[in-house]
Amino acid sequence: MDKIINDFDLFIFDLDDTIIKTEKYHYEAWLLTLKYIIGEDFYIDYNFFCSKFHSMVENNIKNYLVDELKIKNYDEIIQYKNDVYLNIIKENKSKIYLVDGLEVFLNKILENDKKFIIVSNSPKAHLDLFLDFFQILHKSFKTYYREILNKKKPNPECYQKVVTEFPNKKFVGFEDSITGIHSITQVPEIFVYFINTEKYYYYKYIMNNYNVKFINNYLEI
């Protein structure tokens, strides 16, 4: 960890499955939502979920829901899913944990007078809940969330904003999905780590198409 801390000034972290292991709860929330709308027989497995809800294409979720599933009230469905997700998170609080090695890594960053920030597509309500769960996250120098951004990942706006707001820094960022990787790699000032396993649906695609460093967790840094 000492080398990476010496090499960079600002450490940038996505939220879901980069800081906290929560993507499976997003999957569960979407499955419950779509069962409610389409019918109890509706089912998609986790890999199919990743193939549709993670993407390097903007508006991919809307395209899937509206164009493929023929769901018309898109904004209402997004809100319904977010409410379901928050309820699941609250019910599973004791089962939610930080990615292996992260807390040690964050403390090392802070001990060396460096800063870390959180850059997420999630609504502020989601981020605030996790800040309550994990006190170390309160030490984030700044947080970026859906309501203060005009465009969501995979659009690079959020990371362009970081580079503009923190001039003359050496940046390193951590992302876990094709959505985030596509977003962050469009900003060449940021050195990128992809944190996930070979089981991830887009793992080979990322390996073949993006210049990133691969790790399974922060213990490997």
C-alpha positions as CSV (number, residue, x, y, z in Angstrom):
1,M,0.0,0.0,0.0
2,D,2.9,2.4,0.7
3,K,3.8,2.7,-3.0
4,I,0.3,3.7,-4.2
5,I,-0.1,6.1,-1.4
6,N,3.2,7.8,-2.2
7,D,2.4,7.9,-5.9
8,F,-1.0,9.6,-5.8
9,D,-2.6,12.6,-4.0
10,L,-6.3,12.0,-4.4
11,F,-8.0,8.6,-4.1
12,I,-11.4,8.2,-5.8
13,F,-13.9,5.5,-5.0
14,D,-17.1,4.4,-6.5
15,L,-19.7,3.2,-3.9
16,D,-21.5,-0.1,-4.6
17,D,-19.1,-3.1,-4.6
18,T,-16.1,-0.8,-4.6
19,I,-16.6,0.4,-1.1
20,I,-19.4,-1.7,0.2
21,K,-20.7,-5.1,-1.0
22,T,-24.2,-4.2,-2.1
23,E,-24.7,-5.0,-5.8
24,K,-26.5,-8.2,-4.9
25,Y,-29.1,-6.1,-3.0
26,H,-29.6,-3.9,-6.1
27,Y,-30.2,-7.1,-8.0
28,E,-32.7,-8.3,-5.4
29,A,-34.5,-4.9,-5.4
30,W,-34.8,-4.9,-9.2
31,L,-36.1,-8.5,-9.2
32,L,-38.7,-7.7,-6.6
33,T,-39.7,-4.5,-8.5
34,L,-40.1,-6.3,-11.9
35,K,-42.0,-9.1,-10.3
36,Y,-44.4,-6.6,-8.9
37,I,-44.9,-4.9,-12.2
38,I,-44.7,-7.8,-14.7
39,G,-45.8,-10.7,-12.5
40,E,-44.4,-13.2,-10.0
41,D,-43.2,-15.5,-12.8
42,F,-40.7,-12.9,-14.0
43,Y,-37.1,-13.9,-13.3
44,I,-33.6,-13.0,-14.4
45,D,-30.4,-14.4,-12.9
46,Y,-27.5,-12.3,-11.6
47,N,-25.4,-12.5,-14.7
48,F,-28.3,-11.5,-16.9
49,F,-28.9,-8.6,-14.5
50,C,-25.3,-7.4,-14.9
51,S,-25.5,-7.7,-18.7
52,K,-28.5,-5.4,-18.8
53,F,-28.1,-3.0,-15.9
54,H,-24.4,-2.5,-16.3
55,S,-23.3,-1.0,-19.6
56,M,-20.9,1.3,-21.4
57,V,-24.0,2.7,-23.2
58,E,-25.9,5.7,-21.6
59,N,-29.5,5.2,-20.6
60,N,-29.1,1.4,-20.8
61,I,-31.5,0.7,-17.9
62,K,-34.2,2.9,-19.4
63,N,-33.6,1.2,-22.8
64,Y,-34.1,-2.2,-21.2
65,L,-37.2,-1.3,-19.2
66,V,-38.9,0.8,-21.8
67,D,-37.9,-0.8,-25.1
68,E,-37.5,-4.5,-24.1
69,L,-39.9,-4.9,-21.2
70,K,-42.4,-2.3,-22.5
71,I,-42.6,-0.5,-19.1
72,K,-43.9,3.0,-19.6
73,N,-43.8,4.7,-16.2
74,Y,-40.0,4.7,-16.0
75,D,-39.5,7.4,-13.5
76,E,-42.0,5.9,-11.1
77,I,-40.4,2.5,-11.4
78,I,-37.0,3.9,-10.6
79,Q,-38.4,5.5,-7.4
80,Y,-40.2,2.3,-6.5
81,K,-37.0,0.3,-6.9
82,N,-35.0,2.8,-4.9
83,D,-37.5,2.5,-2.0
84,V,-37.4,-1.3,-2.2
85,Y,-33.6,-1.2,-2.1
86,L,-33.5,1.1,0.9
87,N,-35.8,-1.3,2.8
88,I,-33.6,-4.3,1.9
89,I,-30.5,-2.5,3.0
90,K,-32.1,-1.5,6.4
91,E,-33.3,-5.1,6.9
92,N,-29.8,-6.5,6.1
93,K,-27.7,-3.9,7.9
94,S,-25.8,-6.6,9.9
95,K,-24.8,-8.4,6.7
96,I,-23.4,-5.4,4.8
97,Y,-19.7,-5.0,4.9
98,L,-16.8,-3.0,3.4
99,V,-14.7,-4.6,0.6
100,D,-11.8,-6.6,2.0
101,G,-8.9,-4.3,3.0
102,L,-10.7,-1.1,2.3
103,E,-10.7,0.3,5.9
104,V,-7.0,-0.4,6.3
105,F,-6.4,1.3,3.0
106,L,-8.5,4.4,3.8
107,N,-6.8,4.8,7.2
108,K,-3.4,4.6,5.5
109,I,-4.4,7.3,3.1
110,L,-5.5,9.6,5.9
111,E,-2.4,8.8,8.0
112,N,-0.3,10.1,5.1
113,D,-2.3,13.3,4.8
114,K,-3.9,12.3,1.6
115,K,-7.5,12.6,0.7
116,F,-10.2,10.2,-0.6
117,I,-13.5,11.0,-2.2
118,I,-16.6,9.1,-3.1
119,V,-18.1,9.4,-6.6
120,S,-21.4,7.5,-7.1
121,N,-24.5,7.2,-9.3
122,S,-26.5,6.5,-6.1
123,P,-29.0,9.0,-4.7
124,K,-27.9,11.0,-1.6
125,A,-30.3,9.0,0.6
126,H,-28.4,5.8,-0.2
127,L,-25.0,7.4,0.4
128,D,-26.2,9.0,3.7
129,L,-27.4,5.6,4.9
130,F,-24.0,4.0,4.3
131,L,-22.2,6.9,6.0
132,D,-24.3,6.1,9.1
133,F,-23.2,2.4,8.8
134,F,-19.5,3.0,8.5
135,Q,-17.9,5.9,10.3
136,I,-14.7,5.8,8.2
137,L,-16.7,7.0,5.2
138,H,-17.4,10.3,7.1
139,K,-13.8,11.1,6.5
140,S,-14.3,11.3,2.7
141,F,-13.2,14.8,1.7
142,K,-16.1,15.1,-0.7
143,T,-19.0,13.0,-2.0
144,Y,-20.5,13.1,-5.4
145,Y,-24.0,11.6,-5.8
146,R,-26.8,11.6,-8.4
147,E,-28.6,14.8,-7.4
148,I,-25.5,17.0,-8.0
149,L,-24.6,15.5,-11.4
150,N,-26.3,16.2,-14.7
151,K,-25.4,12.9,-16.2
152,K,-24.9,9.4,-14.8
153,K,-22.1,7.0,-15.4
154,P,-21.1,5.7,-18.0
155,N,-21.0,9.4,-18.9
156,P,-17.7,10.7,-17.7
157,E,-19.1,14.0,-16.3
158,C,-18.6,13.0,-12.6
159,Y,-14.9,12.3,-13.1
160,Q,-14.3,15.3,-15.3
161,K,-15.8,17.3,-12.5
162,V,-13.4,15.8,-10.0
163,V,-10.4,16.6,-12.1
164,T,-11.6,20.2,-12.6
165,E,-12.3,20.7,-8.9
166,F,-9.0,19.3,-7.7
167,P,-6.4,20.8,-10.0
168,N,-2.7,19.8,-10.0
169,K,-3.4,16.4,-8.3
170,K,-2.2,12.9,-9.1
171,F,-5.4,10.9,-9.3
172,V,-6.2,7.2,-8.8
173,G,-9.7,5.8,-9.1
174,F,-11.4,2.5,-8.2
175,E,-14.4,1.1,-10.0
176,D,-16.0,-2.4,-10.0
177,S,-18.3,-2.4,-13.1
178,I,-18.2,-1.8,-16.8
179,T,-20.4,1.3,-16.2
180,G,-17.9,2.9,-13.9
181,I,-14.9,1.7,-15.8
182,H,-16.2,3.2,-19.1
183,S,-16.9,6.5,-17.3
184,I,-13.6,6.8,-15.5
185,T,-11.3,5.7,-18.3
186,Q,-12.6,8.6,-20.5
187,V,-10.7,10.9,-18.1
188,P,-7.0,10.3,-18.9
189,E,-5.8,12.2,-15.8
190,I,-7.0,9.3,-13.6
191,F,-5.0,6.1,-13.2
192,V,-7.6,3.3,-12.8
193,Y,-8.0,0.1,-10.8
194,F,-10.7,-2.4,-11.6
195,I,-11.7,-4.2,-8.5
196,N,-13.7,-7.4,-9.1
197,T,-13.3,-11.1,-9.8
198,E,-13.2,-13.2,-13.0
199,K,-16.9,-14.2,-12.3
200,Y,-18.0,-10.7,-13.2
201,Y,-20.0,-10.7,-16.5
202,Y,-17.9,-8.0,-18.2
203,Y,-14.5,-9.1,-16.7
204,K,-13.0,-10.3,-20.0
205,Y,-14.5,-7.5,-22.0
206,I,-12.8,-5.0,-19.6
207,M,-9.6,-6.9,-19.8
208,N,-9.6,-6.7,-23.6
209,N,-10.8,-3.1,-24.0
210,Y,-9.6,-0.9,-21.2
211,N,-6.2,0.0,-19.8
212,V,-6.7,-0.6,-16.1
213,K,-5.0,-2.5,-13.3
214,F,-6.9,-5.5,-12.0
215,I,-7.4,-6.4,-8.3
216,N,-9.8,-8.6,-6.4
217,N,-9.7,-6.5,-3.2
218,Y,-7.6,-3.9,-1.5
219,L,-5.4,-6.5,0.3
220,E,-3.7,-6.9,-3.1
221,I,-2.5,-3.3,-3.3
